[in-house]
Amino acid sequence: PILTDLTDLSLLGKHAHWNLRGHQFLAIHELLDKIVDTAREASDDIAERMVTLDVPADGLSQSVAANTRLQPLPVRFIQTEEVVDTMSDRMLQVIGTIREGIEATGELDPVTEDMLTGFAAELEKQLWFLQSHNTSI
């Protein structure tokens, strides 16, 4: 589920990036690209780790669509406030999935556990940046 959710997060982030409208447009537009880059790099590292461990990596679009835990975003222009809220929610879900992976790998595979911990930390930092644009806090 980690590879699937990271792949979907990168796609959702690009979708939000393209369809963003409203206040703080440029800052959020650029931040979404950083989130996409983070998710893409993490998914690539996860896929390569899987293959290293002799587990085939499935990044097919059909598989991602069928197995993602993330809800889609609307196909329309999306106001910045809604993007902050919806992408924050999706990022929290992915961080939760990664934390499940950290717990599952634990003592079995400390290298994978360390990788996942790094991904969670980076996504948490990007989440903090994104949520800092929430004007209702």
N, C-alpha and C positions, 0 to 999 in steps of 0.2 A: 503493500500500500504506500510506502514512502516514495518510491520512484513514480508511481502513478500520480500521487497528490502533488509532488513537486512539479511534475510535468504540467499538470493541469493548472497549478498556481501560476506558472510562467505564462500560459496561454490566457488565463483570466487577467493577469496583469497587463499584457499587451492589449487585450480588448479594452480594458479600462483606460489605458494610455491613449488609444486611438479615439475613444468616444467621450473623453473628459470635457466638461464645460464648467465655467463658473469661477468664483473667487479663488485666488491662490493657484490658478491654473498652472503656471510655469513650474512652480516649486513641486507640485504634486505630479505633474507630467514627467518631470525629470526623476523624481523619486520612484515612480512606477517602473521606469527603466532599470533603476538599481535593484529593485525587488525582483524583476524579471531576470536580470543577470545573476543575482544570487541564487534564485531557484534553478536556473539552467545549469550553472556551475555545480550546484549541489546534486542535481539529478545526474549529470554526467559522471561525477565522482562516485555516486551510489551505483550507477550502472556498471562502471568499471570495477568497483569493488565486488559486485555480485559475480561478474564474469571471472574475476580473480579467484573467487571461492567456488567456481564451477557451477554457478547458477545462471541460467540464461536471463538476460535483461529484456523485458518486454516494454518497449516504448511506442508500440504501434498506436496510431490515433484511435483505432477501433477499441483497443484494449483500455486506453486511458478513458475514453468516453464511457465504456461499460463499467469500469471499476473505480472511478474517482469517488471520493467521499464528499467532494466539494459541490456546492450548488452553483449553477451557472449564473452569470450576470445577464441583465436584460440586453436585448439587441436594440439599443437606442442610444441617444446622447445621455450621458449620466452626469449629474451635478457633482461637484467636488465633495460636498458633504456626504452624499450617498456613496461615492467611491471610497472615501475614508472609512466609512462604517462597514461596507460590504467587504472590501479588501482586508480590513483589520480582522473581520470575522473569519475569512478564508485563511489568513495567515495564522491565526490562533489555532484553527483546525489542523493545519499542516504541522505546526509546532507540537501540537498534541500527538499527532501520528509519529513524529520523530522521537518524542519522549517515550512513546510506547516501544519504539525500536531500541532506544537506549536501554530501557529496562529489560527488554528481551535478550539483548546481546550480552549485557553485563559481563559476567565472568567468562562466558563462552568465547567471546571474541573482543578483546580489549581494543584492537585496532579499529574495528567497525564502531564500537562504542565511542571511541575518541572522535572519529569522523563525524558521527551523528551529533555529538555534543557541540562540536564546532559549528555545524550547520544550524543547530537550534540557537546558539548564541548570536550568530549573524542575522538570522531571521528575526529574533527578538529585538535586536538593535534597529533593523529596518522597520519593524512594527512600531517601535517607540517613535521613530522619526515620523511615520505616517500618522500615528495617533496624536502627535503634537499639533497637527493641523485641525483637529476637532475643536470647533469653536464652542461646543456645548459643555466642555469640561471646565 
